[in-house]
Amino acid sequence: MTKRKKVRWIKHYNNRQKILLVGEGDFSFSSCLASAFGSATNMVATCLHSKDVQKTKHRTSIAHLELLKRKRCMVLYEVDVHDMNHHPTLYYMKFDVIIFNFPHAGHYNHLCETDDELIEKHKALLEGFFKSAREMLNENGEVHVTHRDDFPYKRWNLEKLARKSGLILKEKVEFKKVDFPGYHNKRGGEINCNKKFPLNECFTFKFSLPKKSAEMYDYVSDIQIKKLAAGFQGVHLNN
């Protein structure tokens, strides 16, 4: 008989879960998990950039990538969260947890975080992510988005965006950086990309697929409900 490996936990995650990490900054979060697990064969860590661009924009990622290689983590470059479910390597994979820490659509000299135009860019990023992530979950899988929940980031309305893709909020827990030794959040984008940013009022939002028919009504639109009601009424009239 094959001996099952010992379960090793770090906060919400363990080495028996199949974990996908997207939008990694300098891969320090992936590195933190891999170190806690002892082996990262259960993990796939990805970023948007090519390998060369990644190492140029995030010099601190070099050491983390070396650790991930030693821990046998699969690392993929140039993975866009909008269509990652069609990525040739990820296409046939299903995950227990998909993690996106501090999603951000990029920094622009002419836009600040309170501008509607930038907020819409952020929302479009997350909407695309939720749609593709939904297709990559195991039956009991979860999508974890860690996000600042103060103004103006609260205006992104994560729960509504997830609901549009058929995901429901299962739990919202406070995020503490100290729980993940060695993790360093990064700005990303084109401006001061490898610098940190303040982590005020941060939470990990855990989304899942609805499990019961009653929960379906949590994300079915009002229009769909009205159509269903009209259909049932027509059936009764014809009988």
VONUZA-921537 format. One record per residue (C-alpha): x, y, z; residue number from 1. Coordinates in Angstrom, 2 decimals. Layout:
<sites>
<px->X&py->Y&pz->Z&i->NUM>
...
</sites>
This chain:
<sites>
<px->0.00&py->0.00&pz->0.00&i->1>
<px->1.09&py->3.55&pz->-0.76&i->2>
<px->1.58&py->5.54&pz->2.41&i->3>
<px->-0.40&py->8.79&pz->2.38&i->4>
<px->1.70&py->11.85&pz->3.00&i->5>
<px->1.24&py->13.73&pz->6.24&i->6>
<px->-1.13&py->16.67&pz->6.01&i->7>
<px->0.74&py->19.95&pz->6.37&i->8>
<px->-1.27&py->23.13&pz->6.83&i->9>
<px->-0.59&py->26.84&pz->6.53&i->10>
<px->-3.69&py->28.85&pz->7.35&i->11>
<px->-6.41&py->27.80&pz->4.80&i->12>
<px->-4.15&py->25.59&pz->2.68&i->13>
<px->-2.67&py->22.11&pz->2.87&i->14>
<px->-0.45&py->19.86&pz->0.80&i->15>
<px->-3.28&py->17.53&pz->-0.21&i->16>
<px->-5.18&py->20.28&pz->-2.01&i->17>
<px->-4.61&py->20.85&pz->-5.70&i->18>
<px->-3.81&py->24.57&pz->-5.69&i->19>
<px->-3.59&py->27.08&pz->-8.55&i->20>
<px->-2.05&py->30.49&pz->-7.87&i->21>
<px->-2.56&py->33.24&pz->-10.44&i->22>
<px->-1.23&py->36.76&pz->-10.82&i->23>
<px->1.78&py->36.04&pz->-8.63&i->24>
<px->3.93&py->39.12&pz->-8.01&i->25>
<px->7.40&py->37.88&pz->-7.09&i->26>
<px->6.18&py->34.33&pz->-6.34&i->27>
<px->6.78&py->34.87&pz->-2.63&i->28>
<px->3.30&py->33.62&pz->-1.71&i->29>
<px->3.80&py->30.42&pz->-3.71&i->30>
<px->7.23&py->30.06&pz->-2.13&i->31>
<px->5.72&py->30.46&pz->1.33&i->32>
<px->3.19&py->27.68&pz->0.71&i->33>
<px->5.83&py->25.39&pz->-0.82&i->34>
<px->8.10&py->25.87&pz->2.19&i->35>
<px->5.26&py->25.06&pz->4.58&i->36>
<px->4.27&py->21.93&pz->2.64&i->37>
<px->7.81&py->20.65&pz->2.16&i->38>
<px->6.88&py->19.70&pz->-1.39&i->39>
<px->4.93&py->21.67&pz->-3.99&i->40>
<px->3.87&py->18.88&pz->-6.34&i->41>
<px->0.26&py->19.82&pz->-5.53&i->42>
<px->0.73&py->23.42&pz->-6.75&i->43>
<px->0.69&py->25.31&pz->-10.03&i->44>
<px->2.00&py->28.90&pz->-9.75&i->45>
<px->1.50&py->31.37&pz->-12.60&i->46>
<px->2.12&py->34.96&pz->-13.62&i->47>
<px->1.12&py->37.17&pz->-16.55&i->48>
<px->4.63&py->37.96&pz->-17.79&i->49>
<px->7.15&py->35.95&pz->-19.76&i->50>
<px->10.00&py->34.42&pz->-17.77&i->51>
<px->12.50&py->37.10&pz->-18.84&i->52>
<px->10.12&py->39.99&pz->-18.17&i->53>
<px->9.15&py->38.52&pz->-14.81&i->54>
<px->12.76&py->38.41&pz->-13.62&i->55>
<px->13.36&py->41.96&pz->-14.85&i->56>
<px->10.25&py->43.47&pz->-13.26&i->57>
<px->10.50&py->41.44&pz->-10.05&i->58>
<px->14.15&py->40.74&pz->-9.28&i->59>
<px->13.12&py->39.27&pz->-5.95&i->60>
<px->11.28&py->36.50&pz->-7.79&i->61>
<px->14.53&py->34.80&pz->-8.84&i->62>
<px->15.19&py->33.22&pz->-5.42&i->63>
<px->11.54&py->32.23&pz->-5.02&i->64>
<px->11.48&py->30.58&pz->-8.44&i->65>
<px->14.59&py->28.60&pz->-7.55&i->66>
<px->12.91&py->27.37&pz->-4.36&i->67>
<px->9.76&py->26.41&pz->-6.27&i->68>
<px->11.87&py->24.42&pz->-8.71&i->69>
<px->13.50&py->22.53&pz->-5.83&i->70>
<px->10.07&py->21.84&pz->-4.34&i->71>
<px->8.86&py->20.58&pz->-7.74&i->72>
<px->6.15&py->23.20&pz->-8.22&i->73>
<px->4.83&py->23.64&pz->-11.76&i->74>
<px->5.46&py->27.26&pz->-12.80&i->75>
<px->3.73&py->28.72&pz->-15.85&i->76>
<px->4.37&py->32.10&pz->-17.47&i->77>
<px->2.15&py->34.28&pz->-19.66&i->78>
<px->-1.07&py->33.03&pz->-18.09&i->79>
<px->-3.95&py->35.49&pz->-18.54&i->80>
<px->-6.69&py->35.04&pz->-15.94&i->81>
<px->-9.37&py->35.96&pz->-18.50&i->82>
<px->-8.85&py->32.77&pz->-20.50&i->83>
<px->-6.67&py->30.57&pz->-18.30&i->84>
<px->-9.24&py->27.76&pz->-18.54&i->85>
<px->-8.20&py->27.46&pz->-22.21&i->86>
<px->-4.46&py->27.44&pz->-21.49&i->87>
<px->-2.94&py->24.34&pz->-23.13&i->88>
<px->-1.40&py->23.10&pz->-19.87&i->89>
<px->-4.28&py->24.05&pz->-17.57&i->90>
<px->-7.10&py->23.03&pz->-19.89&i->91>
<px->-7.61&py->19.55&pz->-18.43&i->92>
<px->-6.81&py->20.44&pz->-14.82&i->93>
<px->-9.26&py->20.87&pz->-11.95&i->94>
<px->-8.35&py->22.49&pz->-8.65&i->95>
<px->-9.46&py->22.46&pz->-5.03&i->96>
<px->-8.35&py->26.06&pz->-4.49&i->97>
<px->-7.63&py->28.87&pz->-6.94&i->98>
<px->-5.85&py->31.84&pz->-5.33&i->99>
<px->-5.66&py->35.42&pz->-6.63&i->100>
<px->-4.02&py->37.78&pz->-4.14&i->101>
<px->-4.65&py->41.51&pz->-4.50&i->102>
<px->-5.84&py->41.57&pz->-8.12&i->103>
<px->-5.12&py->44.83&pz->-9.92&i->104>
<px->-5.60&py->45.97&pz->-13.51&i->105>
<px->-2.47&py->48.13&pz->-13.54&i->106>
<px->-1.32&py->51.64&pz->-12.72&i->107>
<px->-1.74&py->54.65&pz->-15.00&i->108>
<px->-0.23&py->58.11&pz->-14.67&i->109>
<px->-3.54&py->59.77&pz->-15.57&i->110>
<px->-5.73&py->57.64&pz->-13.29&i->111>
<px->-6.01&py->57.22&pz->-9.53&i->112>
<px->-7.73&py->54.45&pz->-7.59&i->113>
<px->-10.88&py->56.53&pz->-7.01&i->114>
<px->-11.48&py->57.14&pz->-10.73&i->115>
<px->-14.44&py->55.30&pz->-12.22&i->116>
<px->-12.44&py->54.41&pz->-15.33&i->117>
<px->-9.81&py->52.53&pz->-13.34&i->118>
<px->-12.39&py->50.87&pz->-11.11&i->119>
<px->-14.13&py->49.54&pz->-14.22&i->120>
<px->-10.82&py->48.11&pz->-15.41&i->121>
<px->-10.40&py->46.33&pz->-12.08&i->122>
<px->-13.94&py->44.96&pz->-12.25&i->123>
<px->-13.43&py->43.71&pz->-15.81&i->124>
<px->-10.28&py->41.89&pz->-14.68&i->125>
<px->-12.10&py->40.16&pz->-11.86&i->126>
<px->-15.15&py->39.32&pz->-13.92&i->127>
<px->-12.95&py->37.58&pz->-16.47&i->128>
<px->-11.07&py->35.79&pz->-13.70&i->129>
<px->-14.22&py->34.51&pz->-12.00&i->130>
<px->-15.65&py->33.20&pz->-15.27&i->131>
<px->-12.56&py->31.20&pz->-16.12&i->132>
<px->-11.88&py->30.08&pz->-12.53&i->133>
<px->-15.39&py->28.68&pz->-12.22&i->134>
<px->-14.65&py->26.25&pz->-15.05&i->135>
<px->-11.50&py->25.01&pz->-13.32&i->136>
<px->-12.90&py->24.08&pz->-9.91&i->137>
<px->-13.47&py->20.64&pz->-8.51&i->138>
<px->-17.00&py->20.04&pz->-7.26&i->139>
<px->-16.15&py->21.24&pz->-3.75&i->140>
<px->-13.45&py->23.67&pz->-4.83&i->141>
<px->-13.05&py->27.29&pz->-3.76&i->142>
<px->-11.85&py->30.52&pz->-5.32&i->143>
<px->-9.90&py->32.72&pz->-2.88&i->144>
<px->-9.46&py->36.42&pz->-3.60&i->145>
<px->-7.51&py->38.47&pz->-1.07&i->146>
<px->-8.44&py->42.12&pz->-1.35&i->147>
<px->-8.52&py->45.41&pz->0.51&i->148>
<px->-12.06&py->46.07&pz->1.68&i->149>
<px->-11.76&py->49.77&pz->2.43&i->150>
<px->-12.50&py->52.74&pz->0.15&i->151>
<px->-12.14&py->52.87&pz->-2.83&i->152>
<px->-11.42&py->49.14&pz->-3.24&i->153>
<px->-14.76&py->48.25&pz->-1.68&i->154>
<px->-16.39&py->49.76&pz->-4.77&i->155>
<px->-15.18&py->46.82&pz->-6.86&i->156>
<px->-17.97&py->44.77&pz->-5.25&i->157>
<px->-16.33&py->41.35&pz->-5.40&i->158>
<px->-19.42&py->39.44&pz->-4.29&i->159>
<px->-21.56&py->40.82&pz->-7.11&i->160>
<px->-18.90&py->40.07&pz->-9.72&i->161>
<px->-18.51&py->36.51&pz->-8.47&i->162>
<px->-22.27&py->36.00&pz->-8.39&i->163>
<px->-22.50&py->36.93&pz->-12.08&i->164>
<px->-20.23&py->33.97&pz->-12.80&i->165>
<px->-22.22&py->31.57&pz->-10.66&i->166>
<px->-20.03&py->31.69&pz->-7.55&i->167>
<px->-21.32&py->32.36&pz->-4.06&i->168>
<px->-19.51&py->33.84&pz->-1.06&i->169>
<px->-18.79&py->31.06&pz->1.40&i->170>
<px->-16.66&py->32.93&pz->3.92&i->171>
<px->-14.80&py->36.19&pz->4.42&i->172>
<px->-11.81&py->36.07&pz->6.77&i->173>
<px->-9.28&py->38.67&pz->7.84&i->174>
<px->-5.97&py->38.45&pz->6.01&i->175>
<px->-2.82&py->38.83&pz->8.11&i->176>
<px->0.49&py->38.94&pz->6.31&i->177>
<px->2.24&py->37.52&pz->9.38&i->178>
<px->0.39&py->34.23&pz->8.79&i->179>
<px->2.44&py->33.74&pz->5.61&i->180>
<px->6.17&py->34.01&pz->6.46&i->181>
<px->8.25&py->35.35&pz->3.62&i->182>
<px->5.32&py->36.74&pz->1.64&i->183>
<px->5.74&py->40.25&pz->0.24&i->184>
<px->2.88&py->41.90&pz->-1.62&i->185>
<px->3.89&py->43.72&pz->-4.83&i->186>
<px->2.30&py->46.58&pz->-6.75&i->187>
<px->2.80&py->45.00&pz->-10.17&i->188>
<px->1.87&py->46.94&pz->-13.30&i->189>
<px->4.34&py->49.25&pz->-15.00&i->190>
<px->5.01&py->51.80&pz->-12.24&i->191>
<px->7.20&py->50.82&pz->-9.25&i->192>
<px->6.08&py->47.25&pz->-9.88&i->193>
<px->8.30&py->45.58&pz->-7.26&i->194>
<px->7.35&py->47.92&pz->-4.41&i->195>
<px->4.93&py->47.02&pz->-1.63&i->196>
<px->1.64&py->48.75&pz->-0.87&i->197>
<px->-0.26&py->49.27&pz->2.42&i->198>
<px->-2.35&py->46.31&pz->3.54&i->199>
<px->-5.28&py->48.05&pz->5.20&i->200>
<px->-8.49&py->46.17&pz->6.04&i->201>
<px->-7.56&py->43.11&pz->4.00&i->202>
<px->-9.71&py->40.02&pz->3.76&i->203>
<px->-9.68&py->36.71&pz->1.94&i->204>
<px->-13.01&py->36.20&pz->0.17&i->205>
<px->-13.77&py->32.51&pz->-0.32&i->206>
<px->-16.17&py->31.69&pz->-3.14&i->207>
<px->-17.60&py->28.32&pz->-4.13&i->208>
<px->-20.06&py->26.71&pz->-6.51&i->209>
<px->-23.63&py->26.46&pz->-5.19&i->210>
<px->-24.32&py->22.99&pz->-3.80&i->211>
<px->-28.10&py->22.99&pz->-3.43&i->212>
<px->-30.86&py->23.98&pz->-5.82&i->213>
<px->-32.09&py->26.56&pz->-3.30&i->214>
<px->-28.74&py->28.33&pz->-3.51&i->215>
<px->-29.15&py->28.69&pz->-7.25&i->216>
<px->-31.52&py->31.58&pz->-6.61&i->217>
<px->-28.68&py->33.50&pz->-5.03&i->218>
<px->-27.13&py->34.15&pz->-8.41&i->219>
<px->-29.95&py->33.64&pz->-10.93&i->220>
<px->-30.95&py->37.07&pz->-12.19&i->221>
<px->-34.38&py->38.60&pz->-11.60&i->222>
<px->-35.09&py->38.36&pz->-15.32&i->223>
<px->-34.43&py->34.62&pz->-15.33&i->224>
<px->-36.67&py->34.13&pz->-12.31&i->225>
<px->-39.49&py->36.06&pz->-14.01&i->226>
<px->-39.11&py->33.93&pz->-17.13&i->227>
<px->-39.30&py->30.77&pz->-15.06&i->228>
<px->-42.41&py->32.04&pz->-13.26&i->229>
<px->-44.08&py->32.96&pz->-16.56&i->230>
<px->-43.28&py->29.52&pz->-17.94&i->231>
<px->-44.82&py->27.74&pz->-14.99&i->232>
<px->-47.91&py->29.97&pz->-15.19&i->233>
<px->-48.33&py->29.03&pz->-18.86&i->234>
<px->-48.16&py->25.35&pz->-18.02&i->235>
<px->-50.92&py->25.71&pz->-15.42&i->236>
<px->-53.14&py->27.66&pz->-17.84&i->237>
<px->-52.80&py->24.99&pz->-20.50&i->238>
<px->-53.74&py->22.16&pz->-18.13&i->239>
</sites>
